[in-house]
Amino acid sequence: MSDQQKIRNMSRPEVDDLVNWAAREGWNPGLHDAELFWENDPEAFVAAELDGELIGGGAITSYNGEYGFMGFFIVRPEYRGRGLGNELWHVRRDRLINRLQPGATIGMDGVFDMQDYYAKGGFVFAHRNLRFSLDIPRDGLQPEDDKAEIKVLAEVPFEEVAAYDRGCFPAPRHRFLHAWISQPDALALGHVRNGQLCGYGVIRRCGEGCKLGPLFADSVEIARSLYIKLAAFGAGGPVFLDAPENNPAAMQLVRQFGMKEVFGCARMYLGPEPAVAHERIFGVTTFELG
């Protein structure tokens, strides 16, 4: 066998392979992640091919050229330790830089034991995003009151949702947001007070249980009310939330519900750290697309 790998754009069926590999790695992707991620940015997926066989891949998502995100970096286990992943990672980084406006920031959520490697590639540690899990009873979580002004997010004008999201994400992502909040096997809710959107969240079914993300809210009380309503969608199984450690209110929320930490990633940036409302971020959208 040759070690001369070919790095090229990935085809749509190969994204399914990548998601299946992610499932085997224990990343627990959503049921419709492949379709949603591809629709958002089909040019984002990069394949590594060796002797005509797909052996690795990853995503280099561009949000309007204003912000980039590296994720979904996988090399099949039998091809690791040969420098193939190193080449793939650097090509992906450089390709993403070329897809963005000059000086645009790139983010990533890297596993902790790869943090030093990513630092050598120019990325600087910002904070930890920690995955928490809670088994939701079949009758859901009992709310302290039912006065929360929560409605199906589709009933909120999309422009308001997009504006709220933009305060918590480094760039506009209208195309992604449209698909994400209306995906099958999912529920999207918003908290509205005095006619103003004060937070929203999305929960989607995964191979194991459900993932809740994003969860954005003006306060821990609003985040809590959204969490309770959304968790009912995943009743009878585990619900996972990827909470940023740099928001003390997010850590307060997971403690309130007795969630168990099961995984984590280092959020790192190549370029200036984005100015977002960290105090509103109780759960990131995905580790793969930011």
N, C-alpha and C positions, 0 to 999 in steps of 0.2 A: 504494500500500500504506500501511496505517496502522502507526504505531509504538506503538499501544495494545495491549500484550500482555496476555493473560489467564494468570494463574498459578493452577494448580489441582492437585489430586491426579492422579497418573499412573495409567493403566490398566495391567493386566498385559502386554498386547501391546506397549505403549509402552516397557516396561522392556527388552524385546528390542531395540527400536530404540536405546535408550540404550547398551546393551552393544555393539551393532554399531558405533555411533559411536565408542565407546571403542576398539574394535579398529582402526578406521581412524586413530585418533589415535596408535596405537602402544602402547596401554596393555596389550595382550595379556591380555584377561580369560580366566578359566577357562571350560571348556566348559559348565559348569552354573551359572555365577555368577548369571545372571538369575533362575533358579528358586530358588536358595538364598537370595539376597538378598531376594526378594519374600516367601518363606515366613517369613523371619526377622521382617520388619516391613513389611507391605504399605502402611502409612500413611507410610512414610519417603520415598516417591518423589514428587517434585514436578515438574510439567510446566510449561513455558512455551509458550504457544500464541499465534500471530499470524495473524490472518485465517484462522482455522480450521485452521492447520497447526502441527504440533509442531516447534518450532525450538530447544528447549533443555530441560535438566532437571538433576536432581541428587538425591542422597539425603540425608536428615536422620534418621539412625537413632537411635532411643532404646533404651537398654538398661535396661528396668524403670524408666524415669524417673530413674535414678541417674547416668547418663552418656550423653552424646550424641556423635555423630560426623557430620561433614559430609564428603561425598565425591561422586564421580561427577559433578562439576560440568562440564557441557559445553553450549556454544552452538554450533550449526552454523556453520561458517566464514563462510558468506555473510551471516550476520546479526550478525557481530561488529563492534565499533566504533561501535555505535549506542546504547549505554547499556542495552541489553536485558539483558545479562549482569549488569550492576551491580545492576539492579532485582531480578533473579531471585536473586542471591546474598544480598542483604539480606533479602528476604522469607523465603528459606530459613532464614537465621540466626534471624530473629525467630520463625518458626514453631517451630523446634526449641527455642528457649528456652521457649516456651509449652508444649511437650510434656514438659518436664522438671520435676523438683522444683525449688523455689526454691534458687538458688545452685549448682545442679549444673554441673559442668564440661563443656565441649564441646571435643572434639579434632578435628584435621584434619591431613592430610598434603598440603601445598600445594607446587606446583612453585616452584622458587627465584625465578624472575623475577616471581612474584606475591606474594612474601613481604611487601613493603611495602604492597601493597593490603590483604592480610588483616590486617596490623597496624593499619591505619586502621579496620578493622571490629572492633577490640578484641582480636584474637588476639596472643598473646605467643610468641615463638620459644622452644622447649625444646631441641631437638637435631635432627640430620639423620638421616633413614633413607635408606640408600643401597642401590640395587639392584645386585646382582652377578650375573654369569653365568659358567657353566662348561659346556663341552661334555663330556658324560659318555661315555666309551668304551662300545662295545657290550657289553663284558664287565663293565661297572661299574667302581667304584673298589675297589681291593684293600685290605681291612682289615688293620690291623697284627696283630689277633688276632680270634678268633671267640668270645671269652669274654663278650662283652657280653650282658647279660640283656635282650634286646629281644624284645617280643612284639607281636602285632597288638593295637591299642588296644582293639578290641571285647572282648578277653579281660580287660581291666581294668575293675573296677566303675566305672560312669559317675560315681558320687558322688566317687570319687577323682580322676578326670580333671577334673571340674568344680572341685573344691577346688584342684587344682594350677593350673588355668587362672586361677582367681580371683586368685591371687597375682601373676600377670603381666598382668592386665587390670583396668581400673578399676571394673568392675561385673560381677555375675553375668550370664552369657549362655547359660543352659542350652538354650534353644530353638535358638539359632544353633549351639551346640556339637554338639548331637545330630545335626543335619543335616550339619554340616561334616565331622565325622569319619567319616560313613557315606555320603558322596556317591559317585556312580558315577565311574569313571575316576580313581580316587584311591587312595592308600594312607595309612593312619594307623598309626603305631607308637608304642609306649611303652617306656621304659627302666625296668625294675623291678629294685631291689636290696634284698635282705633283706625282700621283701614290700612295699616302699615304691616308689611311683612317683617317679622322679627326673628325669623329662623326657618330653616327647612331641613329635611332629612330624607334619605332614600335607603330602603332596605331591599336586598335582592337575594333570591335563592341561589345557593351554591351547591357544590358536590356534597358538602357536609353543612347542614344548617343554613344560616343566612348571614350575610355581611351587611352591616349598617354603615353607609358612607356615601356622600358626606353627611356629617351632622354639624351644621352651622347654626349658631344662635347668639342672641344678644346677651344672654345671661345663663347661668347654670340652671335656674328655675325653668326657663323656656326649653333648654336642652333636655332637661329631665322630663318635661311633659311630652316632648316629641319622642324621646326614647321609649317611654311607656307605651305610647300609641303604636309606634313602629314595631316594638318588640312583640306585640300581640300577633303580628304577621308571621313571626317565627316561632310561635308557641309550640311547645312539645319538642324543641330541639335547641341546639346552641345558637346563640347570636354573637357575632364577632364585631368588635369596634376597634379601629386603629386610631388611638388617641395620642395627640402630640404632648410630649412631656413638658414643653415650654409654655403650656397653658395650665396654670394651677387649677383653674375651674374644671378643666377636663379630667384632671387627676382626682379632683373632688367627686366628680360625677361617677367615675368607675368605682371609687371607694363606697359611695352611697349604695350602689347596687351589689356590692360584693363581687365584682367581676375578677376573674383570675387572669393574670398575665401569662400568655402562652407563647409569645414571639415578639420580635422587635426588629426595627431597622434604624439605621443612622440616616437622617435627612442631611444631605450634603449639596453644596452648590458650587458650580463653576461660574464665577462672576459674582456680581453684587447680590447679597441676600435680598429677595423681593420684599417690598413694603406691603404687607397684608395685615389684616386685623387678626393677629394671633389669638386675641382674647375671645374671638367668636368661633374659633375652630375647635370643635369637640371631637371630631372624627374626620380624618382625611378621606378622599374619595376612593383611591386605590393606591397600592404600592407600585403598580405597573405604569399608570398614566399620570400620577400626581394627585 
